[in-house]
């Protein structure tokens, strides 16, 4: 059986726990490869003809959703998909909660202190779009503390993401960071930042590759959740990486203007509200030094998608506790960046096929990852 990279802080699954996780992963793979493709056949054969008779205007993803929800074949897949997500966290939770005391003890032994951890005082309030929902059904979300020095959310996320993504992000769950660095190397060659900031870092999966790519730089990472940051700090120390973690809201941080040469995020933007998205782009502009670069990798935008493809990509909004999922994907990104202060000629949008994250396309590809980069005028 396969398992995530066994670093010191990773919850250690027993045989039966690992078997459950392996089953859930294979269940998810089966649903993705064998069952989900049937949804398109259902649409073409049954739903589209019905909609053609009842919807005279051009179809939208909302029209497609209304038609698909009435079909029992689609209902079956949706029910199984949601069940697989709940089974995932149930299986992961068995290991995390059993291992929690040992995880906290291990975290306390990481004494070399290459980096740092700065948590906010009790007056800090995480934004509602994060605090009020268990995003992607993870129990407690990112911010819930179950006890003093709690690491539960970090353990859930680190151990769970490996199974959630069906091993697609590598043994350290760091593919997004490595892919973002390939992007930077391709479009901004010769970049030698003094300071790098990763927004919405959770447990630092995507943060740590920057330590190796820019050994001369200070690497900083922020999140609103204390339990994921405690875990991130101990994890980084155990892996021999120097990162300065801090509990900060990316909408308005405490760092001085012009503090960073590179600001990045990895699948953060689809988890924030529409108002927060505007604020984060303005904060990126403020934080960047003249000539500095920001780069965000996230889920694809709806613009240019066929109605069925947009509907298919929108499942998480309604069924996976991702209430802000669609807000980012239908936003006018260019307009948001212009309001933030970036000039159109300094903005770069690229797309990458899911099956080949080394490739970056000038035009949208589907399925794809979306890369948004901009340089602050220098």
URKALIN-V158744 format. One record per backbone hydrogen bond with DSSP energy under -0.5 kcal/mol. CO is the residue of the C=O (numbers start at 1). NH is the residue of the N-H. If there is no record, write none. Layout:
# URKALIN-V158744
{{CO:NH} {CO:NH}}
This chain:
# URKALIN-V158744
{{5:7} {7:10} {11:13} {14:18} {15:19} {16:20} {17:21} {18:22} {19:23} {20:24} {21:25} {22:26} {23:27} {24:28} {25:29} {26:30} {27:31} {28:32} {29:33} {30:34} {30:35} {31:35} {31:36} {35:38} {36:39} {36:40} {37:40} {37:41} {38:42} {39:43} {40:44} {41:45} {42:46} {42:47} {43:48} {46:50} {47:51} {48:52} {49:53} {50:53} {50:54} {51:55} {54:56} {60:64} {61:65} {62:66} {63:67} {64:68} {65:69} {66:70} {67:70} {68:71} {71:75} {72:76} {73:77} {74:78} {75:79} {76:80} {77:81} {78:82} {79:83} {80:84} {81:85} {82:86} {83:87} {84:88} {85:89} {86:90} {87:91} {88:92} {89:93} {90:94} {91:95} {92:95} {92:96} {93:97} {94:98} {95:99} {96:100} {99:103} {100:104} {101:105} {102:106} {103:107} {104:108} {105:109} {106:109} {107:110} {109:111} {116:245} {117:119} {118:247} {121:124} {127:130} {127:131} {128:132} {130:133} {133:135} {134:137} {135:138} {138:141} {140:143} {140:144} {142:228} {144:146} {147:150} {151:155} {152:156} {153:157} {154:158} {155:159} {156:160} {157:161} {158:162} {159:163} {160:164} {161:165} {162:167} {163:166} {165:168} {167:170} {169:174} {169:175} {170:173} {171:5} {174:178} {175:179} {176:180} {177:181} {178:182} {179:183} {180:184} {181:185} {182:186} {183:187} {184:188} {188:191} {194:218} {195:261} {195:262} {196:220} {197:199} {197:264} {198:222} {199:266} {201:204} {201:205} {204:208} {207:210} {208:211} {208:212} {209:213} {210:214} {212:215} {214:217} {218:196} {218:220} {219:244} {220:198} {221:246} {222:200} {222:201} {223:248} {224:226} {225:229} {226:230} {227:231} {228:232} {229:233} {230:234} {231:235} {232:236} {233:237} {234:238} {235:239} {236:241} {237:240} {241:243} {243:116} {243:245} {244:221} {245:118} {246:223} {246:248} {248:250} {249:252} {256:259} {260:289} {261:293} {262:197} {263:295} {264:199} {265:297} {268:271} {269:272} {273:277} {274:278} {275:279} {276:280} {277:281} {278:282} {279:283} {280:284} {281:285} {282:286} {283:287} {284:288} {286:258} {287:260} {289:292} {292:376} {293:263} {294:374} {295:265} {296:372} {297:267} {298:370} {302:305} {306:310} {307:311} {308:312} {309:313} {310:314} {311:314} {312:315} {314:317} {314:318} {315:318} {315:319} {316:320} {316:322} {320:136} {321:136} {322:325} {324:328} {325:329} {326:330} {328:331} {329:302} {329:303} {331:333} {332:336} {333:337} {334:338} {335:339} {336:340} {337:341} {337:342} {338:341} {343:346} {344:347} {346:375} {348:373} {350:371} {351:361} {352:369} {353:356} {356:359} {361:351} {367:354} {368:300} {369:352} {370:298} {371:350} {371:373} {372:296} {373:348} {374:294} {376:291}}
